[in-house]
C-alpha cells in the first residue's frame, strides 16, 4: 500500500460533515453579529512582524507565531489574532470612518502552540468590536452579543456563564490594600493565573511582589468576594443594562476574571461552561486605546474573540449541534435513457432555479442503482421521468423516506415539491 | 504625524464596503454550488511542501509559493491551490466516501507573484469538483455550474463566454498532423501560450519542436477551426447536454483552449469576458487521476477554480455589483433618557429576536445627534421611546428616507415594521 502524504500537525481537514458543523456555528455568529447592526470586515492573513511587535503581547509574537522571510526578504507573520490588523485598518481611515464603528469578522488564524484538546495550530476566530465609545453601554452591548450567541446555539444560562469584572475596580481595591502602583500590573497578571498555579506557588509569587501576610489574606478575601462588583458604579450599570437586554441570567461576577493582555483597561469578560471542563469559550473587554500604538489617534472601544475549537467541544458536550446528515433536502433526478435524459436535465435546471438542491444521475445506469445512490447521498426524494411520464408530461416523485410515490403533472412539480 | 504600520504587499484590507462585495460574490457561488447538490469542505491553509511537490506544477511550487520552515523545522507551504489538499483528503478516506462525490470550497490562497491588475498575493478561490466519474455528463455538469454562477451574478452570454475544448481531440488531431507522441505535450503547452507570445516567436518555438512548415500551416488552420469540436463524439454530447441544461448560449468552442496544467486529460474550459479585457474568470476540466500521485487509487473527476479578483473586476466593469450602501435595513433605536433606556433596550432585543438588524444609541445624547448618527450609518428607520410613548405603550417610528413618522402600539411594532 502506498503512503498518503501527511497533513501539517495542528491543522484540520474539514470533510463535509465537519464543515457543516463549522458553518452551522458560523451561521449563528453571523446572524447574531448582524442582528446588532455590526458590519463584516476582514484583514489580511499575512501581516508584517512589525505590526505585532507594536501591538501584541510578547509571548504571542516571539513564541507562538509563525514568522518567516518571504522571497523578497520581508519578515511576514501569519496572523495570530486580528486586533492589530483592525487597529491598522482603523488608523488608516480614522478620518473617514463613522464612529462608533461596529465591526465583526471571521476567518483563519495560526499559533504555534502544542496541539491539545481545545487547541489547534490553525483555527478560526470570530472577532467583534465596537470602536470609538468609552460608554458602559458599549461594554454591555458586546456582552449581550456574546450571550445572544450562546442563546442562539442553545447554550443555556444553566450550562454556560459570562464571568465579568472591571479592571478599574481591581485597581482601586488594590490601592485600598496598600499595594503600590508598580506592583499592581504584576499582581493583576498573577490573579489571572490563579487557577493555573498550585495555591502555595501562587501565594509565594504574590508575597514575592512585596505584599505582606496581612495583604495576602485581604487579597484572598477580596478574590472570594462575589459582591465586590456592587462597589463599582460602572459594573452596577453594566448589570442593569444586561437585565434590560434580557441577558442577566448569563452573568456571573468573578473578581478573578482579569484577561491576560495588558491592553484591557476596564470591564473584561469571559464565557465558560459552568463546570469549567473546557477552556474559555470566548473572552474580551474594554480597551482605552486601540490605535495609538500603530500610528493613529487614541480611540477606546470594546471587543471580544471566540475561537471555533472550544465552542465546538462545548456544543458537542451538551449535544447541541444538530445531526447535519439528516438535514439534507436534496432531490435526486434519475435518468431513464438517452431519449429522456434532456427532459431530466431540464427538470433539474428548473428546480435549481426554483431554489431546490438537485443532483442528477450521470448517465443511464439501472434505475435501482441510481436510487441506491440517491439513498447513499441522503436525498429526500427521487424523480423518475420515463417514456410514459415524458408522453404524459408527468414526473414520478418518489419519497425516499416513506417509499410512497406520486405522479405529478410537470407544470405542478415545483408547487408539489414546495408543499411536501 | 505618526506613521501607520504598512500592510504586506499583495494583500488586501476588506473594509465593510469591500467585504460586502466579497460576500455578495460568495453568496452567489454558495447558492449555485448547493443548488447542484455539492457539499462544502475545506482543507488546511498550511500543507507540507511534499504534498505540492507530488501534485502541483513545478513553477507553482518552486517560484510562486510561500514556503517556510516552521519552528519545528518542517517545510510548510501556504496553499497556492486546493487540488492537492483535496487529493490528500479523498485518498485518506477513499474507502468510506460515496462516489461520485460533489464537493465545493471557498477560502484564502497565496501565491508569490508580482501584484498587478487581477492578481494579488493573497486571494480567495472557489473550488468545485465532481470526483469519481469519467462521464461526459460530469464534465457538462461542472460547465453548467460555471454558467449558472455567471447567470446568477448577472453576467449574460453577450458579456462572457465559456470556451471549451477536449485535449483528447487535440491529441488525435496532432497525430493526424504526424506529430510524434514526445512532442505532443510540449506542443499543447505552446498552444496554451499562443495569445501570450508574439506570432513570430510562437511559430519559431513550434518549429523548434521539430514540426516542418507544412505541419505548422496545418496546425494554424487547425487552431482556427471553430467547427473542430464536431469531430469529437464527447464534445458533441457535451454541447447537447449543455443545451438540455439551458446553458448552451454561454458556450464558445476554441481549439486553443488547453489549460496550463499537465493534470487535465479530457474536456477543459475557461470563462472569459467576450472582449478578453481581463484574464480568465474561471477555468477547469476533466482529470484522469486525482489521487494516484498522493498515495490513493486512481480516480477520475472534473473540477474548476475561480479566484475572487478577476471576477470582481469583470462584475465591476459591467456594473453588476449592487450598491451595498443602499442595502442596509438597519433600525436605529434612540435612547431618550435614563428612565426610558431599559424599554429602548428591551425593544431592541425583541426586534433582534424577530430577525431585524438593530443598532441602539449608547447613552442619552441629544435626540438630534442620535438621529444624525442613524443617518450616517444609513439606518432605514429610527425608533423613539420618550416618556409619553412609555406611558402609552407606544413607539414613535421615524422613516429616515421619507421623514414621515407614525405612533405604533408596542404590541404591533414587529408586524408594523415587517409590513413597511
Interface residues (C-beta under 8 A of the other chain):
Chain A: X2 X3 X4 X5 X6 X7 X8 X9 X11 X12 X13 X14 X15 X16 X19 X20 X22 X23 X34 X35 X36 X37 X39 X40 X41 X42 X43 X44 X45 X46 X47 X48 X50 X51 X54 X66 X68 X69 X70 X71 X72 X74 X76 X78 X85 X88 X89 X91 X92 X93 X98 X100 X102 X103 X107 X108 X110 X112 X121 X122 X133 X135 X137 X138 X141 X144 X148 X240 X241 X243 X244 X245 X246 X294 X295 X296 X330 X341 X342 X343 X345 X346 X348 X349 X352 X355 X356 X357 X358 X359 X360 X361 X362 X363 X373 X376 X377
Chain B: X2 X3 X4 X5 X6 X7 X8 X9 X11 X12 X13 X14 X15 X16 X19 X20 X22 X23 X34 X35 X36 X37 X39 X40 X41 X42 X43 X44 X45 X46 X47 X48 X50 X51 X54 X66 X68 X69 X70 X71 X72 X74 X76 X78 X85 X88 X89 X91 X92 X93 X98 X100 X102 X103 X107 X108 X110 X112 X121 X122 X133 X135 X137 X138 X141 X144 X148 X240 X241 X243 X244 X245 X246 X294 X295 X296 X330 X341 X342 X343 X345 X346 X348 X349 X352 X355 X356 X357 X358 X359 X360 X361 X362 X363 X373 X376 X377
